């Protein structure tokens, strides 16, 4: 068709003319800067407000640093407090009798503070007489073995007692003779008993003989049940006066 041929001819001429006028030079650096610039200022929404990507990165880094500081300053102690550590079960303190309370052994000479334990066995239970509200026990004899921290007052003893009881309490008096390889100690004792005779305390001054001559042994005997504790002092000279 002649009309179409004329139209197509004019269109082709117009396209060629536009192409001839177009600037076909390309600056790759400019293109890259424009592309990076557009990406740099892309937006991120924070608290309802758009933020540039650069600011967003700084914000995220700040949050990470804050979280790290919190974990170091707070997290570690909290983890420590909440950690479960199995502690060793507490062990009960051993129960010791009088024999375990011995002081270090003395040098066996001179004035000393002595301590130890004794075991007693009844040799003669004596006789019992009721006088009013008082029960009178006479002729009581017991044998003892004294184990002390000083060999001068260790040995075998004989205890002779008289006892007056008044219901659950009583008074005691008598003599005690302690013998060992080096000599003996002998003298009066006096004291009291309670808890129906289950506990008692007697004391006295014993005068030394043999290798112990010229010395006095003050003895304090404390008994509770089957445990007997002995303590006292050894000093030169006679017992003190009244």
Steps between C-alpha positions, in 0.01 A plus 500: 500500500647842407378666823672244721818525304508876554429455878765242547747713312435804721521283824827351399642843424388632843656206685830542320499871573442441879769240513745730332434774758519263816813512718625144500804568722489310836699602810522183711619688813204734488264211455655317798487809724136560413418135568689494833350832601149375451574183699676696778190702568253215487267521800444279803204562731586538872237606752277607213764724340706424188874487555784490249677166475821655641318616811330162523834321499633729774186442702531122470867515596414715801238251612745212463763683705245580770389136510861387530568741786187383680599135463848571645392733780173333596465168329810337643417565870141389441617179338731454796222551749265260327753229427447177690810383681488181699671576828652223704268380773596647837656249732402495861768581752623179660373436846787457735513368849717620783795288380509705174540829689849425630741790495840447340715277717694692763871455564414323827684752715414821679163660555247401237137524400387140447196349337375162388235238568425215734305176505337379821369163605316429825685274741254528792161672481495544881194515723194721478307639798189716493502781758192717462506645148872421458646180362845437646743293291812384682796284401481569125829400323591538134813417303622746234748522216616856433645589160650847514724723291766485774638160604540614860120495550418202282441167671256288698281657766281390788200720586320464837183704542217576735186639339188664638220526246195725516266389225687583174801679654764405752828582669819291475822485698780251547861426398689423186834324457671498160801271446752473216853371450659818641294540816151592617257785563252488787253735666138588576232573242162670530226600258141454393280286277176567308267343246447205734876448525552487123719814514748609763799722571758445773827679565787478742871546573714187483845494662779332309734228624794309355630690195204739545594597857491874562233554235122535514249388240170693488249268333158583354286200403190566286274206412195489274354162417791277401738788412747622761721803444802569718691826525708689752845638575826373638689750713786490750431519875215389728130557441374849585364560850129552579 
